[in-house]
Amino acid sequence: METATARQFDLTDDQREVRAMVRDFAAQRIAPNAAEWDRGHVFDRSLYAELADLGLMGVCVPAEYGGAGMDFLSYVLAVEELSRADAGVGVTMAVHTSASTLPILHWGTDEQKAEWVPPLARGERIGAFALTESGSGSDAGAMRARAIEQGDGSFRITGTKQWITNGGHAGSFVTFARTEDGTDDARGVSCFLVRGDAPGLSVGRVEEKLGLNSSNTVDMVYDDVAVAPADLLGERAKGFRIAMQTLDGGRITIAAQALGIAQAAFDLAASYATERTTFGKPIGAHQGIAFKLSEMSTEIEAARALTYRAAARKMAGEAHTVEGAQAKLFASGVARRVTGEAIQVLGGYGYSKEFPAERYYRDAKITEIYEGTSEIQKLVIARKLLGLDVR
Ligand SMILES: Cc1cc2nc3c(=O)[nH]c(=O)nc-3n(C[C@H](O)[C@H](O)[C@H](O)COP(=O)(O)OP(=O)(O)OC[C@H]3O[C@@H](n4cnc5c(N)ncnc54)[C@H](O)[C@@H]3O)c2cc1C
């Protein structure tokens, strides 16, 4: 159903079309498989070829680089709709686009863009973003992976990256490693483009997760991986800025993922509340359940407004660090609360695998953790608003 926020934002015809197309595709191709993919931890590679055929592996990538040439809000709408059907599919496409394709478009040279972006935008390659390590997540600048410069200007990367979404299936990795001797913080970090088949790069441990089981999360081991000078992205020792600005945009799509999960949980709870009867009436007619559903829908609408607002600012080329962090902070909390309440509305059936409420609940939690935890979002917001280095 068309929501008030969607109307208020006055989506263009193109944006509505993308949303309707993704919604239909997700309802037919993704939602019916989501429970099985969750149970079997299935990453369906063929699905991403189908998404690519629909232009969804490069929604907001210009047509000259093989993308669909749509705007950033269209992409956000696509992530929301995919996540409504399966949050793992949503994050696969979101990390591929926001964290792996867009940084190359933004910081790449003409040659890098021409070489790396089209295979990603056409879905021939899946992209990954390798920043986190076992000892450095929120404090990403404390990473230990090293890229040592060779006599010919090339680099050799050694280290292990942890929690890498898409890692087991990716053809290219936006990779961060320390290049400067004598540094142990963000100042010594550079960013590199690494091919999935690079000698020395291998998949380590496959992560067993609480949810998001249709998404692939692995350790990536870099054992003396050679990188040509042409594959340094942006300036040497300025890589951390690329990571942070990439996350500024990525957080808006994680907010969209949270929104999609919350909307799915609400839809399920609302429909159940009209069908299930106790004490002679539908449970939705009991005030306790009616109030829950009202609060859930209100929170979802507020999250949607923040998310679309952040996307609109990014599209307009305006600063969006605070707005993106606010959207993610709020929408992820909404997803956790709404999915918990959906289980409550379904009672015992909510706790059972017969309904997807429990999957939504497990999937929702990650949105408070990756691309910066909720605590880190609060620091990002306060740091900007107060103009202080809040740590
Ligand atoms: C499923 C999944 C997929 C992921 N995908 C990727 C990926 O594709 N690429 C990638 O690079 N990373 C990825 N990550 C890593 C993710 O971004 C980190 O897990 C996250 O940033 C948190 O880092 P951490 O796990 O090291 O927690 P820590 O940084 O150790 O934090 C632990 C706790 O301390 C809190 N905390 C830390 N510092 C502060 C502070 N200064 N003030 C207040 N509280 C603080 C945190 O909020 C958290 O509650 C993924 C993680 C998961 C679980």
PDBQT file of the ligand as one rigid body, heavy atoms in Angstrom, charges set to zero:
ROOT
HETATM    1  C1  LIG A 401      26.971 -10.107   9.621  1.00  0.00    +0.000 C 
HETATM    2  C2  LIG A 401      28.066  -9.084   9.571  1.00  0.00    +0.000 A 
HETATM    3  C3  LIG A 401      28.488  -8.587   8.347  1.00  0.00    +0.000 A 
HETATM    4  C4  LIG A 401      29.538  -7.674   8.296  1.00  0.00    +0.000 A 
HETATM    5  N1  LIG A 401      29.997  -7.243   7.055  1.00  0.00    +0.000 NA
HETATM    6  C5  LIG A 401      31.144  -6.512   7.004  1.00  0.00    +0.000 A 
HETATM    7  C6  LIG A 401      31.758  -6.226   5.719  1.00  0.00    +0.000 A 
HETATM    8  O1  LIG A 401      31.240  -6.590   4.639  1.00  0.00    +0.000 OA
HETATM    9  N2  LIG A 401      32.930  -5.563   5.722  1.00  0.00    +0.000 N 
HETATM   10  C7  LIG A 401      33.541  -5.127   6.867  1.00  0.00    +0.000 A 
HETATM   11  O2  LIG A 401      34.603  -4.528   6.781  1.00  0.00    +0.000 OA
HETATM   12  N3  LIG A 401      32.970  -5.361   8.081  1.00  0.00    +0.000 NA
HETATM   13  C8  LIG A 401      31.796  -6.050   8.169  1.00  0.00    +0.000 A 
HETATM   14  N4  LIG A 401      31.219  -6.327   9.393  1.00  0.00    +0.000 N 
HETATM   15  C9  LIG A 401      31.873  -5.836  10.606  1.00  0.00    +0.000 C 
HETATM   16  C10 LIG A 401      31.045  -4.809  11.358  1.00  0.00    +0.000 C 
HETATM   17  O3  LIG A 401      31.025  -3.596  10.690  1.00  0.00    +0.000 OA
HETATM   18  C11 LIG A 401      31.600  -4.725  12.786  1.00  0.00    +0.000 C 
HETATM   19  O4  LIG A 401      31.254  -5.944  13.432  1.00  0.00    +0.000 OA
HETATM   20  C12 LIG A 401      31.049  -3.561  13.548  1.00  0.00    +0.000 C 
HETATM   21  O5  LIG A 401      31.540  -2.352  13.018  1.00  0.00    +0.000 OA
HETATM   22  C13 LIG A 401      31.383  -3.623  15.055  1.00  0.00    +0.000 C 
HETATM   23  O6  LIG A 401      32.729  -3.904  15.251  1.00  0.00    +0.000 OA
HETATM   24  P1  LIG A 401      33.136  -5.067  16.300  1.00  0.00    +0.000 P 
HETATM   25  O7  LIG A 401      32.317  -6.247  15.940  1.00  0.00    +0.000 OA
HETATM   26  O8  LIG A 401      34.607  -5.203  16.255  1.00  0.00    +0.000 OA
HETATM   27  O9  LIG A 401      32.670  -4.539  17.692  1.00  0.00    +0.000 OA
HETATM   28  P2  LIG A 401      33.561  -3.641  18.695  1.00  0.00    +0.000 P 
HETATM   29  O10 LIG A 401      34.107  -2.483  17.974  1.00  0.00    +0.000 OA
HETATM   30  O11 LIG A 401      34.498  -4.506  19.424  1.00  0.00    +0.000 OA
HETATM   31  O12 LIG A 401      32.426  -3.128  19.698  1.00  0.00    +0.000 OA
HETATM   32  C14 LIG A 401      31.922  -3.918  20.777  1.00  0.00    +0.000 C 
HETATM   33  C15 LIG A 401      30.912  -3.078  21.541  1.00  0.00    +0.000 C 
HETATM   34  O13 LIG A 401      31.545  -1.898  22.070  1.00  0.00    +0.000 OA
HETATM   35  C16 LIG A 401      30.882  -0.747  21.608  1.00  0.00    +0.000 C 
HETATM   36  N5  LIG A 401      31.872   0.316  21.391  1.00  0.00    +0.000 N 
HETATM   37  C17 LIG A 401      33.046   0.245  20.719  1.00  0.00    +0.000 A 
HETATM   38  N6  LIG A 401      33.681   1.419  20.732  1.00  0.00    +0.000 NA
HETATM   39  C18 LIG A 401      32.881   2.289  21.417  1.00  0.00    +0.000 A 
HETATM   40  C19 LIG A 401      32.973   3.653  21.780  1.00  0.00    +0.000 A 
HETATM   41  N7  LIG A 401      34.001   4.416  21.396  1.00  0.00    +0.000 N 
HETATM   42  N8  LIG A 401      31.970   4.196  22.511  1.00  0.00    +0.000 NA
HETATM   43  C20 LIG A 401      30.901   3.442  22.896  1.00  0.00    +0.000 A 
HETATM   44  N9  LIG A 401      30.757   2.144  22.576  1.00  0.00    +0.000 NA
HETATM   45  C21 LIG A 401      31.737   1.581  21.848  1.00  0.00    +0.000 A 
HETATM   46  C22 LIG A 401      30.214  -1.148  20.294  1.00  0.00    +0.000 C 
HETATM   47  O14 LIG A 401      29.125  -0.297  19.988  1.00  0.00    +0.000 OA
HETATM   48  C23 LIG A 401      29.770  -2.562  20.633  1.00  0.00    +0.000 C 
HETATM   49  O15 LIG A 401      28.580  -2.510  21.378  1.00  0.00    +0.000 OA
HETATM   50  C24 LIG A 401      30.143  -7.212   9.479  1.00  0.00    +0.000 A 
HETATM   51  C25 LIG A 401      29.690  -7.701  10.712  1.00  0.00    +0.000 A 
HETATM   52  C26 LIG A 401      28.688  -8.629  10.775  1.00  0.00    +0.000 A 
HETATM   53  C27 LIG A 401      28.264  -9.161  12.110  1.00  0.00    +0.000 C 
ENDROOT
TORSDOF 0
